[in-house]
Amino acid sequence: MTSSAAVPVQRSAGVWLTAWRRFKGDRVGMVSLVVVAAFLLLIVASATGLVASQWQRELAVPNAPPTILGPRAGEDAGTLAGPEGKALPPVDLSDIDPLAPRYQEWAERASKLQTTETVKAQTLPLGADRLGRDVLAKAIKGTEISVFVGVLAALLATVIGTVLGALGGFFGGKVGDFLEWVYNVFTAVPDILLIFAFAAVLGRGVDTVVLILALTGWTGLYRQVRAEFIKHRGREYVRAAEAIGASTTSRMFRHILPNVSHVILVRMSLLVVGFIKSEVILSYLGLGVPIDQVSWGTMLAEAQSELILGHWWQLATATAFMAVFVTAFSLMADGWRDALDPKLRGAE
């Protein structure tokens, strides 16, 4: 008798592991992932109070310019000065103001009560707003709110659209007809009007904005996922899974879902970008972030009046933060789409 050595069973790498290996080869995607991760770390630091915890403090003079521009001329003038820079003599107001003799006495009492003198900065790294608050600290705190709103609302909308699309596309029949009716009800009204209607009913607040955007933004993803599930439900690998006893849930979310995940990721990246813009619009109209909080939308709304006076740094800072994050997130999502695309996986 001859004994044969047992041949080890080789397991193929999973979908997500294969996608990660492909994604690591994409330099643009990896750089974008690092940028997005840096923003997420900044958000965690801001939420825990490590940075930008005192963004509401008035640290500088109103509309202090960025440090690179230097202080504006005449900011240090603390007293009235004459034509040659000499202090003007005090004016006798006793004839027209009966309380004028008491002013000096009150000033002396106030000087005794004053223990510390607050010295406000003439410049800040990225300038100050009209109240003297640090624009950099506001941008960091605004990143926390805006990215939280955009990402969380996109994730919630993605879950709603994916689950409903999977149910409608896989089962069809009465389930599909009912979900199509719900979809048509939501799409019959323009998105912006739906957003305003929900905002008027639910009120202001960060959680409210997330809920509003999620309830109005799932329809496009639902349509795409439904079409993909209709296309995949009759393919051979799904029938093979059914033949070996795979449950309906397993066929939907373990077999079909990974093969349509590239579509979901692309749509979710678009939702993040769109929801950040929607938050800007809502905050600008007073229906978004509350007054005691800050976001990129509130910063851009404040910057309008400042820009007329030539104070451009708050607008530039908020725009730069938003542009960098949105661009990096979009490129990262494109990299994951290519890594998860079944056609590209099959070409290797």
Kinemage of the C-alpha trace (Angstrom):
@kinemage 1
@onewidth
@group {chain A} dominant
@subgroup {mainchain}
@vectorlist {calphas} color= white
{ca met a 1} P 0.000 0.000 0.000
{ca thr a 2} L 1.198 3.461 -0.804
{ca ser a 3} L 0.354 6.420 1.373
{ca ser a 4} L -0.253 9.751 -0.229
{ca ala a 5} L 0.523 12.997 1.619
{ca ala a 6} L -2.450 15.195 2.342
{ca val a 7} L -2.599 18.159 0.034
{ca pro a 8} L -3.260 21.388 1.973
{ca val a 9} L -6.399 23.182 0.950
{ca gln a 10} L -5.654 26.621 -0.447
{ca arg a 11} L -8.272 29.212 0.378
{ca ser a 12} L -8.658 32.138 -1.937
{ca ala a 13} L -8.417 35.606 -0.498
{ca gly a 14} L -11.701 37.256 0.347
{ca val a 15} L -13.246 40.099 -1.611
{ca trp a 16} L -12.210 42.795 0.848
{ca leu a 17} L -8.659 41.486 1.292
{ca thr a 18} L -8.197 41.367 -2.472
{ca ala a 19} L -9.604 44.866 -2.773
{ca trp a 20} L -7.206 46.170 -0.099
{ca arg a 21} L -4.247 44.685 -1.954
{ca arg a 22} L -5.361 46.383 -5.136
{ca phe a 23} L -6.021 49.640 -3.329
{ca lys a 24} L -2.500 49.729 -1.850
{ca gly a 25} L -1.121 49.827 -5.384
{ca asp a 26} L -3.031 53.053 -6.112
{ca arg a 27} L -0.738 55.914 -5.029
{ca val a 28} L -3.375 58.605 -5.432
{ca gly a 29} L -5.849 56.539 -3.441
{ca met a 30} L -3.341 55.924 -0.635
{ca val a 31} L -2.426 59.621 -0.390
{ca ser a 32} L -6.119 60.488 -0.313
{ca leu a 33} L -6.656 57.887 2.410
{ca val a 34} L -3.901 59.491 4.499
{ca val a 35} L -5.465 62.950 4.056
{ca val a 36} L -8.917 61.679 5.045
{ca ala a 37} L -7.421 59.855 8.045
{ca ala a 38} L -5.682 63.095 9.102
{ca phe a 39} L -9.007 64.927 8.970
{ca leu a 40} L -10.638 62.182 11.031
{ca leu a 41} L -7.881 62.424 13.661
{ca leu a 42} L -8.372 66.200 13.700
{ca ile a 43} L -12.087 65.671 14.264
{ca val a 44} L -11.422 63.280 17.158
{ca ala a 45} L -8.982 65.768 18.712
{ca ser a 46} L -11.539 68.543 18.354
{ca ala a 47} L -14.359 66.436 19.803
{ca thr a 48} L -12.253 65.479 22.838
{ca gly a 49} L -11.157 69.073 23.452
{ca leu a 50} L -7.490 68.622 22.592
{ca val a 51} L -7.647 71.337 19.931
{ca ala a 52} L -9.998 74.231 19.159
{ca ser a 53} L -11.723 73.884 22.526
{ca gln a 54} L -11.729 77.676 22.977
{ca trp a 55} L -12.776 78.678 19.489
{ca gln a 56} L -15.360 81.104 20.904
{ca arg a 57} L -12.811 83.214 22.798
{ca glu a 58} L -12.041 86.668 21.418
{ca leu a 59} L -8.270 86.379 21.231
{ca ala a 60} L -7.522 89.211 18.814
{ca val a 61} L -8.802 92.535 17.640
{ca pro a 62} L -11.789 92.332 15.275
{ca asn a 63} L -10.829 91.145 11.787
{ca ala a 64} L -7.164 90.750 12.715
{ca pro a 65} L -5.254 89.777 9.561
{ca pro a 66} L -3.193 86.578 9.144
{ca thr a 67} L 0.307 86.659 10.583
{ca ile a 68} L 1.881 86.592 7.148
{ca leu a 69} L 0.238 89.957 6.357
{ca gly a 70} L 1.272 91.593 9.632
{ca pro a 71} L -0.819 93.961 11.785
{ca arg a 72} L -2.823 96.705 10.154
{ca ala a 73} L -1.573 100.253 10.480
{ca gly a 74} L -3.002 102.201 13.396
{ca glu a 75} L -4.199 99.168 15.410
{ca asp a 76} L -2.111 100.072 18.467
{ca ala a 77} L -3.580 103.544 18.868
{ca gly a 78} L -5.158 103.453 22.293
{ca thr a 79} L -5.800 107.182 22.695
{ca leu a 80} L -6.938 109.992 20.520
{ca ala a 81} L -3.994 111.568 18.737
{ca gly a 82} L -3.512 114.897 17.075
{ca pro a 83} L -2.079 115.581 13.632
{ca glu a 84} L 1.495 114.912 14.811
{ca gly a 85} L 0.665 111.896 16.926
{ca lys a 86} L 0.438 113.795 20.243
{ca ala a 87} L -2.339 112.973 22.712
{ca leu a 88} L -5.141 115.511 22.675
{ca pro a 89} L -5.854 117.355 25.963
{ca pro a 90} L -8.980 116.357 27.904
{ca val a 91} L -12.142 118.250 26.978
{ca asp a 92} L -14.153 120.044 29.674
{ca leu a 93} L -17.738 118.811 29.413
{ca ser a 94} L -19.044 120.180 32.728
{ca asp a 95} L -21.073 122.889 30.973
{ca ile a 96} L -23.094 120.417 28.916
{ca asp a 97} L -22.895 117.256 31.040
{ca pro a 98} L -23.677 117.493 34.763
{ca leu a 99} L -22.053 114.112 35.402
{ca ala a 100} L -18.729 115.115 33.847
{ca pro a 101} L -17.012 115.841 37.215
{ca arg a 102} L -17.785 112.289 38.339
{ca tyr a 103} L -16.103 110.604 35.323
{ca gln a 104} L -12.611 110.871 36.788
{ca glu a 105} L -13.760 109.445 40.113
{ca trp a 106} L -15.462 106.507 38.399
{ca ala a 107} L -12.372 105.890 36.275
{ca glu a 108} L -10.184 105.704 39.386
{ca arg a 109} L -12.566 103.251 41.081
{ca ala a 110} L -12.644 101.082 37.978
{ca ser a 111} L -8.838 101.023 37.804
{ca lys a 112} L -8.681 99.728 41.377
{ca leu a 113} L -11.146 96.922 40.626
{ca gln a 114} L -9.331 95.907 37.454
{ca thr a 115} L -6.901 93.146 38.341
{ca thr a 116} L -5.789 91.989 34.919
{ca glu a 117} L -5.644 93.664 31.571
{ca thr a 118} L -6.543 91.615 28.517
{ca val a 119} L -4.130 92.222 25.681
{ca lys a 120} L -5.585 91.152 22.358
{ca ala a 121} L -3.367 89.988 19.527
{ca gln a 122} L -2.988 92.112 16.428
{ca thr a 123} L -2.541 89.073 14.167
{ca leu a 124} L -3.341 85.350 14.244
{ca pro a 125} L -1.946 82.503 12.089
{ca leu a 126} L -4.977 82.565 9.751
{ca gly a 127} L -6.573 85.779 10.976
{ca ala a 128} L -9.638 86.539 13.091
{ca asp a 129} L -13.306 87.100 12.386
{ca arg a 130} L -15.347 90.209 13.136
{ca leu a 131} L -15.459 89.317 16.849
{ca gly a 132} L -11.749 88.554 17.140
{ca arg a 133} L -12.130 84.759 17.233
{ca asp a 134} L -9.380 82.600 15.764
{ca val a 135} L -10.311 81.564 12.213
{ca leu a 136} L -8.059 78.473 12.374
{ca ala a 137} L -9.779 77.228 15.536
{ca lys a 138} L -13.173 77.900 13.954
{ca ala a 139} L -12.184 75.980 10.825
{ca ile a 140} L -11.057 72.988 12.897
{ca lys a 141} L -14.254 73.001 14.953
{ca gly a 142} L -16.267 73.552 11.771
{ca thr a 143} L -14.571 70.504 10.253
{ca glu a 144} L -15.883 68.415 13.136
{ca ile a 145} L -19.475 69.520 12.562
{ca ser a 146} L -19.525 69.565 8.737
{ca val a 147} L -17.745 66.238 8.237
{ca phe a 148} L -19.850 64.643 10.965
{ca val a 149} L -23.016 65.837 9.245
{ca gly a 150} L -21.856 64.869 5.741
{ca val a 151} L -20.423 61.437 6.547
{ca leu a 152} L -23.051 60.315 9.057
{ca ala a 153} L -25.933 61.474 6.870
{ca ala a 154} L -24.363 59.736 3.848
{ca leu a 155} L -23.888 56.503 5.812
{ca leu a 156} L -27.492 56.584 7.011
{ca ala a 157} L -28.795 57.343 3.527
{ca thr a 158} L -26.571 54.577 2.120
{ca val a 159} L -27.971 52.043 4.578
{ca ile a 160} L -31.549 53.042 3.768
{ca gly a 161} L -31.011 53.068 0.008
{ca thr a 162} L -29.022 49.816 -0.017
{ca val a 163} L -31.459 47.827 2.116
{ca leu a 164} L -34.532 49.052 0.243
{ca gly a 165} L -32.838 48.624 -3.130
{ca ala a 166} L -31.725 45.106 -2.259
{ca leu a 167} L -35.239 44.140 -1.153
{ca gly a 168} L -36.891 45.662 -4.189
{ca gly a 169} L -34.408 44.243 -6.686
{ca phe a 170} L -34.067 40.750 -5.234
{ca phe a 171} L -37.711 39.978 -4.446
{ca gly a 172} L -39.570 42.092 -6.988
{ca gly a 173} L -43.324 41.490 -7.137
{ca lys a 174} L -45.472 43.284 -4.576
{ca val a 175} L -42.451 44.208 -2.463
{ca gly a 176} L -40.813 45.876 -5.439
{ca asp a 177} L -44.030 47.644 -6.436
{ca phe a 178} L -44.523 49.066 -2.935
{ca leu a 179} L -40.935 50.312 -2.718
{ca glu a 180} L -41.254 51.852 -6.164
{ca trp a 181} L -44.337 53.729 -4.955
{ca val a 182} L -42.415 55.048 -1.935
{ca tyr a 183} L -39.544 56.038 -4.227
{ca asn a 184} L -41.905 57.918 -6.575
{ca val a 185} L -43.486 59.790 -3.653
{ca phe a 186} L -40.088 61.089 -2.511
{ca thr a 187} L -38.841 61.944 -6.001
{ca ala a 188} L -42.045 63.741 -6.983
{ca val a 189} L -40.987 66.699 -4.809
{ca pro a 190} L -37.692 68.547 -5.493
{ca asp a 191} L -34.977 67.654 -2.985
{ca ile a 192} L -34.444 71.206 -1.785
{ca leu a 193} L -38.162 71.611 -1.020
{ca leu a 194} L -38.180 68.330 0.885
{ca ile a 195} L -35.175 69.485 2.894
{ca phe a 196} L -36.839 72.785 3.746
{ca ala a 197} L -40.091 71.028 4.673
{ca phe a 198} L -38.377 68.575 7.039
{ca ala a 199} L -36.259 71.402 8.502
{ca ala a 200} L -39.338 73.510 9.184
{ca val a 201} L -41.056 70.598 10.963
{ca leu a 202} L -38.116 69.092 12.871
{ca gly a 203} L -36.358 72.346 13.785
{ca arg a 204} L -32.647 73.119 14.058
{ca gly a 205} L -29.794 70.999 15.365
{ca val a 206} L -26.943 68.819 14.128
{ca asp a 207} L -28.850 65.560 14.664
{ca thr a 208} L -31.843 67.035 12.904
{ca val a 209} L -29.745 68.029 9.885
{ca val a 210} L -28.330 64.491 9.671
{ca leu a 211} L -31.814 62.988 9.767
{ca ile a 212} L -33.184 65.446 7.209
{ca leu a 213} L -30.395 64.805 4.703
{ca ala a 214} L -30.598 61.035 5.130
{ca leu a 215} L -34.369 60.951 4.630
{ca thr a 216} L -34.126 63.013 1.445
{ca gly a 217} L -30.920 61.572 -0.046
{ca trp a 218} L -31.459 57.809 -0.264
{ca thr a 219} L -33.517 57.741 -3.466
{ca gly a 220} L -30.714 57.857 -6.031
{ca leu a 221} L -28.788 55.045 -4.345
{ca tyr a 222} L -31.946 52.967 -4.029
{ca arg a 223} L -32.511 53.145 -7.781
{ca gln a 224} L -28.957 52.042 -8.601
{ca val a 225} L -28.828 49.221 -6.049
{ca arg a 226} L -32.229 47.916 -7.171
{ca ala a 227} L -31.051 47.760 -10.784
{ca glu a 228} L -27.829 45.959 -9.782
{ca phe a 229} L -29.687 43.367 -7.689
{ca ile a 230} L -32.111 42.701 -10.543
{ca lys a 231} L -29.125 42.084 -12.811
{ca his a 232} L -27.242 39.825 -10.380
{ca arg a 233} L -30.044 37.771 -8.809
{ca gly a 234} L -30.254 35.419 -11.808
{ca arg a 235} L -26.531 34.891 -12.359
{ca glu a 236} L -24.829 31.537 -11.963
{ca tyr a 237} L -22.936 32.263 -8.752
{ca val a 238} L -26.165 33.246 -7.016
{ca arg a 239} L -27.945 30.120 -8.257
{ca ala a 240} L -24.974 28.011 -7.132
{ca ala a 241} L -25.193 29.557 -3.665
{ca glu a 242} L -28.899 28.723 -3.576
{ca ala a 243} L -28.172 25.180 -4.677
{ca ile a 244} L -25.803 24.560 -1.774
{ca gly a 245} L -28.399 25.848 0.703
{ca ala a 246} L -27.436 29.491 1.179
{ca ser a 247} L -30.204 31.514 2.788
{ca thr a 248} L -31.884 34.488 1.156
{ca thr a 249} L -30.042 36.913 3.431
{ca ser a 250} L -26.724 35.236 2.635
{ca arg a 251} L -27.314 35.427 -1.104
{ca met a 252} L -28.317 39.084 -0.885
{ca phe a 253} L -25.636 40.441 1.416
{ca arg a 254} L -22.754 37.934 1.234
{ca his a 255} L -22.801 37.129 -2.476
{ca ile a 256} L -24.477 39.944 -4.402
{ca leu a 257} L -23.658 42.942 -2.195
{ca pro a 258} L -19.823 42.669 -2.495
{ca asn a 259} L -20.172 42.602 -6.281
{ca val a 260} L -22.161 45.856 -6.318
{ca ser a 261} L -20.211 47.586 -3.531
{ca his a 262} L -18.220 49.678 -6.013
{ca val a 263} L -21.474 51.316 -7.140
{ca ile a 264} L -22.476 51.966 -3.531
{ca leu a 265} L -19.104 53.522 -2.655
{ca val a 266} L -19.181 55.897 -5.596
{ca arg a 267} L -22.716 56.977 -4.765
{ca met a 268} L -21.851 57.404 -1.091
{ca ser a 269} L -18.890 59.645 -1.933
{ca leu a 270} L -21.217 61.819 -3.996
{ca leu a 271} L -23.665 61.923 -1.103
{ca val a 272} L -20.947 63.078 1.318
{ca val a 273} L -20.013 65.939 -1.014
{ca gly a 274} L -23.639 66.834 -1.673
{ca phe a 275} L -24.614 66.695 1.995
{ca ile a 276} L -21.753 68.986 3.010
{ca lys a 277} L -23.025 71.481 0.440
{ca ser a 278} L -26.579 71.050 1.693
{ca glu a 279} L -25.412 71.750 5.246
{ca val a 280} L -23.824 74.957 3.966
{ca ile a 281} L -27.134 76.023 2.407
{ca leu a 282} L -29.182 75.126 5.487
{ca ser a 283} L -26.808 76.926 7.846
{ca tyr a 284} L -26.747 79.957 5.583
{ca leu a 285} L -30.560 80.134 5.658
{ca gly a 286} L -30.689 79.635 9.419
{ca leu a 287} L -32.135 76.102 9.264
{ca gly a 288} L -28.988 74.135 9.988
{ca val a 289} L -26.351 74.349 12.704
{ca pro a 290} L -27.453 76.252 15.852
{ca ile a 291} L -26.028 79.685 16.639
{ca asp a 292} L -23.775 78.421 19.442
{ca gln a 293} L -21.960 76.015 17.091
{ca val a 294} L -19.818 76.541 14.021
{ca ser a 295} L -19.523 74.740 10.686
{ca trp a 296} L -18.106 75.475 7.265
{ca gly a 297} L -21.566 76.705 6.301
{ca thr a 298} L -21.787 79.255 9.111
{ca met a 299} L -18.240 80.409 8.379
{ca leu a 300} L -19.060 81.014 4.725
{ca ala a 301} L -22.239 82.845 5.714
{ca glu a 302} L -20.290 85.120 8.082
{ca ala a 303} L -17.572 85.700 5.504
{ca gln a 304} L -19.981 87.406 3.099
{ca ser a 305} L -20.197 90.607 5.124
{ca glu a 306} L -16.473 90.477 5.899
{ca leu a 307} L -15.524 90.073 2.250
{ca ile a 308} L -17.158 93.388 1.378
{ca leu a 309} L -14.701 95.069 3.755
{ca gly a 310} L -11.729 93.233 2.249
{ca his a 311} L -11.398 90.646 5.020
{ca trp a 312} L -11.056 87.490 2.927
{ca trp a 313} L -9.247 85.097 5.291
{ca gln a 314} L -12.284 83.414 6.866
{ca leu a 315} L -13.743 82.672 3.429
{ca ala a 316} L -10.388 81.358 2.155
{ca thr a 317} L -9.807 79.156 5.209
{ca ala a 318} L -13.257 77.543 5.199
{ca thr a 319} L -13.080 77.013 1.434
{ca ala a 320} L -9.594 75.467 1.632
{ca phe a 321} L -10.561 73.038 4.408
{ca met a 322} L -13.705 71.995 2.546
{ca ala a 323} L -11.960 71.653 -0.832
{ca val a 324} L -9.117 69.503 0.535
{ca phe a 325} L -11.409 67.116 2.379
{ca val a 326} L -13.961 66.782 -0.433
{ca thr a 327} L -11.258 66.196 -3.059
{ca ala a 328} L -9.403 63.633 -0.949
{ca phe a 329} L -12.584 61.792 -0.051
{ca ser a 330} L -13.692 61.638 -3.696
{ca leu a 331} L -10.303 60.315 -4.868
{ca met a 332} L -10.254 57.751 -2.073
{ca ala a 333} L -13.731 56.564 -3.043
{ca asp a 334} L -12.647 56.289 -6.689
{ca gly a 335} L -9.713 54.121 -5.604
{ca trp a 336} L -11.960 51.808 -3.622
{ca arg a 337} L -14.395 51.630 -6.548
{ca asp a 338} L -11.629 50.444 -8.864
{ca ala a 339} L -10.390 47.979 -6.259
{ca leu a 340} L -13.847 46.463 -5.743
{ca asp a 341} L -14.991 46.476 -9.376
{ca pro a 342} L -15.591 42.796 -10.371
{ca lys a 343} L -14.571 43.495 -13.976
{ca leu a 344} L -11.175 44.789 -12.901
{ca arg a 345} L -10.744 41.901 -10.455
{ca gly a 346} L -11.492 39.409 -13.190
{ca ala a 347} L -8.946 41.011 -15.535
{ca glu a 348} L -6.054 40.227 -13.191
